[in-house]
Amino acid sequence: TSLRMLAGLETITGGEILVGGRVVNEMEPRDRDIAMVFQDYALYPHLSVYENMAFSLRYRGAKKDEIKRRVAEAAEILNLTDLLDRRPKQLSGGQRQRVAMGRAIVRKPQVFLFDEPLSNLDAKLRGSMRLEIKKLHRKLGVTTVHVTHDQVEAMTLADRVVVMNSGNIEQVGTPDEVYHQPRTQFVAGFIGSPTMNFLPAKSDGTGGYQVCGARGFRLASVPDAAAGIPELVFGIRSEDISVATGEPVEGHAIIECVTDVVEALGPDTLIFADHDGHSVTARVKQPIRPRPDDPVRFRLTLRH
């Protein structure tokens, strides 16, 4: 919906949309100097790659020589030069996506709008296309608004991430900021895979908070806005949890859990466990793989 509003395909009810400092609220989509790359590629099946990429320029009355030059430039950037005579049905998913991007590039817009452009590709192809988009942005330097549900895409491609929840902006920041300094529990739980662990922390009556069943761990200070609240939520990333082999030390805490599922990922192992009815996930590099229903002690490495 946000992309459609920016593109002029959806009527807005308030506010202003500016492109290059120019208010475009009342402008037709074709006049906004914006190019959109759709999720389903939206290529014309009866046209060749060249004709698909040249279509918008022909529609605007560009001269043949100009069209040929721009298409050739875009094809070279996207490694499509040898495919210009083919039809979309003769192309792979990744090639079709590059054609859709090429059609946008030839227009030389001020803004690219990408609507989940990699969602139809398999995992390996998504990885390679992420690199292509990153290199393309570096080469062209054009502002790009990229909508995705894939956190890896957001974290690897973005200069700024806008996390939205039911149409509301929860946080805007760099990938590092939204990952390491989430402003809401939604952002904390949404960004990161596996999701952040949440445990209840109850007031101990002296201004501090005891985290659910964690030996050696008490929150001595909390933000002023949270002071006096009987119960808070403590969040910790899976990479800050390891399997404990000793007693708590300063800056660490230990919780007793029961193993649920173990996933071996090669260099890492994910251990999903239960702690007093709360799910806890640890991403460990230790050569330790407990079996389901085995007791496991987790060490929490605390960051401030």
C-alpha positions in Angstrom: 0.0 0.0 0.0 2.8 2.4 0.8 4.5 1.8 -2.5 1.2 2.2 -4.4 0.7 5.6 -2.7 4.2 6.7 -3.6 3.7 5.6 -7.2 0.3 7.4 -7.4 -1.7 4.1 -7.8 -3.5 4.6 -4.5 -5.3 7.8 -3.4 -3.8 9.3 -0.2 -6.0 10.8 2.6 -3.5 13.2 4.1 0.1 14.3 4.1 2.6 15.0 1.3 4.7 12.9 -1.0 7.9 14.7 -2.1 10.3 13.4 -4.9 13.4 15.5 -5.1 11.9 18.2 -3.0 8.8 18.4 -5.3 5.3 17.7 -4.0 3.8 15.1 -6.3 0.4 14.5 -4.6 -1.6 15.6 -7.6 0.6 14.3 -10.3 -0.2 11.4 -12.5 1.9 8.3 -11.9 3.7 8.7 -15.2 4.8 12.2 -14.2 6.3 11.4 -10.8 9.7 10.3 -12.1 9.3 7.0 -10.3 9.9 3.4 -11.6 8.3 0.4 -9.9 9.5 -3.2 -10.0 6.6 -5.5 -9.2 6.6 -8.8 -7.3 5.4 -10.8 -10.2 7.7 -9.1 -12.7 4.8 -7.9 -14.9 6.6 -8.6 -18.2 4.7 -8.7 -21.5 4.9 -12.3 -22.6 4.6 -11.6 -26.3 7.5 -9.1 -26.3 11.2 -9.8 -26.3 13.5 -8.8 -23.5 14.6 -5.8 -25.6 11.0 -4.8 -26.3 10.0 -5.1 -22.7 12.8 -2.9 -21.6 12.1 -0.4 -24.4 8.4 -0.2 -23.9 8.1 2.7 -21.5 10.6 4.8 -23.6 8.6 4.2 -26.7 5.4 5.1 -24.9 7.0 8.4 -24.0 8.1 9.0 -27.6 11.8 8.7 -27.2 13.9 8.5 -30.4 15.1 5.1 -31.6 18.7 5.8 -31.1 18.1 7.0 -27.5 16.0 3.8 -26.8 18.7 1.6 -28.2 21.5 3.3 -26.2 19.6 3.2 -22.9 18.5 -0.5 -23.3 22.1 -1.4 -24.2 23.4 0.4 -21.1 20.9 -1.3 -18.8 21.4 -4.7 -20.4 25.2 -4.4 -19.8 24.7 -3.4 -16.2 22.4 -6.4 -15.6 24.3 -8.9 -17.8 21.3 -9.3 -20.1 23.0 -8.4 -23.4 22.9 -12.0 -24.7 19.2 -12.4 -23.8 17.7 -9.4 -25.6 16.0 -11.4 -28.3 14.4 -13.9 -25.9 10.8 -14.0 -24.7 10.1 -14.0 -20.9 9.0 -17.7 -21.0 12.5 -18.6 -22.1 14.1 -17.0 -19.1 14.7 -18.2 -15.5 13.1 -16.4 -12.5 16.3 -14.5 -11.8 16.6 -13.4 -15.5 13.0 -12.2 -15.5 13.7 -10.2 -12.4 16.7 -8.6 -14.0 14.6 -7.7 -17.1 12.0 -6.1 -14.8 14.8 -4.1 -13.1 16.2 -3.2 -16.5 12.8 -1.9 -17.6 12.9 0.4 -14.6 16.6 1.4 -15.1 16.2 2.6 -18.7 13.8 5.3 -17.5 16.5 6.8 -15.3 14.0 7.8 -12.6 14.7 9.7 -9.3 13.3 6.8 -7.3 13.0 3.0 -7.7 10.1 1.2 -5.9 10.8 -2.5 -5.4 7.7 -4.6 -4.3 9.2 -7.8 -2.8 11.2 -8.4 -5.9 12.9 -11.6 -4.7 10.0 -13.4 -3.1 9.3 -15.7 -6.1 12.9 -16.9 -6.3 14.5 -19.9 -4.6 16.9 -19.4 -1.6 20.1 -19.6 -3.6 18.9 -17.3 -6.3 17.6 -14.8 -3.7 21.1 -14.6 -2.3 22.7 -13.9 -5.6 20.1 -11.4 -6.6 20.6 -9.5 -3.3 24.2 -9.0 -4.3 23.1 -7.8 -7.7 20.7 -5.3 -6.2 23.4 -4.1 -3.8 25.9 -3.6 -6.6 23.3 -2.0 -8.8 22.4 0.6 -6.1 26.1 1.4 -5.6 26.6 1.9 -9.3 23.4 4.0 -10.0 23.1 5.8 -6.7 19.3 6.1 -7.1 17.1 6.2 -4.0 15.3 2.9 -3.7 12.3 2.0 -1.5 12.3 -1.8 -1.1 9.4 -3.5 0.6 10.1 -7.0 2.0 9.1 -9.5 4.7 12.6 -11.0 4.4 14.7 -9.8 7.3 18.0 -10.8 5.6 17.0 -8.6 2.6 16.2 -5.7 4.9 19.4 -6.0 7.0 21.8 -6.5 4.1 20.3 -4.0 1.5 19.1 -1.1 3.6 20.8 2.1 4.6 17.7 2.8 6.7 15.1 0.3 7.8 11.5 1.3 8.4 9.7 -1.4 10.5 5.9 -1.2 10.0 3.2 -2.9 12.1 -0.5 -2.8 10.9 0.3 0.4 8.9 2.1 2.2 11.7 5.8 2.9 11.8 7.4 1.2 14.8 11.0 2.3 14.2 13.2 3.9 11.7 17.0 3.4 11.9 20.0 1.7 10.4 20.1 -2.1 10.4 22.4 -2.1 13.4 20.1 0.3 15.3 16.9 -1.7 14.8 18.7 -5.0 15.6 20.7 -3.9 18.7 18.5 -1.0 20.0 14.9 -1.9 19.2 12.4 0.6 20.5 9.4 -1.7 20.9 8.8 -5.3 21.7 7.4 -5.8 18.2 10.6 -4.6 16.6 12.7 -6.7 19.0 10.7 -9.8 18.1 10.3 -9.1 14.4 14.0 -8.4 13.6 16.4 -11.3 14.0 16.2 -15.0 13.2 15.5 -16.9 15.3 13.3 -14.4 17.1 14.4 -12.7 20.3 13.8 -14.6 23.5 11.4 -12.9 26.0 11.2 -13.7 29.7 9.1 -12.0 32.4 11.0 -9.9 35.0 9.1 -9.2 38.2 9.6 -6.4 40.6 11.5 -7.4 43.8 10.0 -4.5 45.8 13.4 -2.7 46.1 13.5 -1.0 42.7 15.0 -3.9 40.9 13.6 -6.8 38.9 14.2 -10.5 39.1 14.2 -12.3 35.7 12.1 -15.4 35.6 14.1 -18.2 37.3 17.5 -16.8 36.3 20.0 -17.5 39.0 22.5 -14.7 39.6 20.6 -12.2 37.5 18.7 -9.2 38.8 17.9 -6.0 36.8 19.2 -3.4 39.1 18.1 -0.5 36.9 15.4 0.0 34.3 14.4 3.0 32.1 12.6 5.7 34.1 9.4 5.1 32.0 9.3 1.5 33.4 10.0 2.3 37.0 7.3 1.0 39.4 5.7 -1.4 36.8 5.1 -4.7 38.6 6.3 -6.9 35.6 8.5 -6.1 32.7 9.7 -8.1 29.7 13.3 -9.0 29.4 14.6 -9.7 25.9 17.8 -11.5 24.9 19.1 -12.6 21.5 19.8 -16.3 20.8 23.5 -15.6 20.1 23.9 -14.2 23.6 22.9 -17.6 25.1 25.3 -20.5 25.4 25.2 -23.9 27.2 26.5 -23.4 30.8 29.2 -25.7 32.2 29.8 -23.9 35.5 28.3 -21.5 38.0 27.3 -17.9 37.1 30.0 -15.3 36.8 29.7 -11.5 36.7 27.8 -10.3 33.7 26.2 -13.7 33.2 23.1 -15.6 34.5 22.1 -19.2 34.3 18.6 -20.6 33.7 17.5 -24.3 33.9 15.6 -25.5 30.8 14.3 -28.7 29.2 15.3 -29.4 25.6 12.6 -29.4 23.0 14.2 -29.5 19.5 17.8 -29.3 18.3 18.6 -28.0 14.8 22.1 -28.5 13.4 23.0 -25.7 11.0 26.7 -26.6 10.3 28.7 -24.0 12.1 25.9 -23.3 14.5 23.4 -25.3 16.5 20.0 -24.0 17.5 18.7 -25.4 20.7 15.0 -24.8 21.4 14.0 -25.4 25.0 11.4 -24.7 27.6 12.0 -22.7 30.7 9.0 -22.6 33.2 6.5 -22.5 30.3 8.6 -19.9 28.3 10.3 -20.8 25.0 14.1 -20.1 25.0 16.3 -20.5 21.9 20.0 -20.6 21.9 22.4 -20.3 18.9 25.6 -22.0 20.1 28.9 -22.9 18.4 29.7 -25.4 21.2 29.8 -29.1 20.1 26.9 -29.8 22.5 23.7 -31.3 21.2 21.3 -32.4 23.9 18.5 -34.7 23.0 14.8 -33.9 23.3 13.6 -33.8 27.0 17.2 -33.6 28.3 17.8 -30.9 30.9 20.0 -28.1 29.7 21.5 -25.1 31.5 21.8 -21.9 29.5 24.2 -19.1 30.3 22.9 -15.6 29.4 25.5 -13.1 28.4 24.1 -9.7 29.5 24.5 -6.6 27.4 23.6 -3.1 28.5 
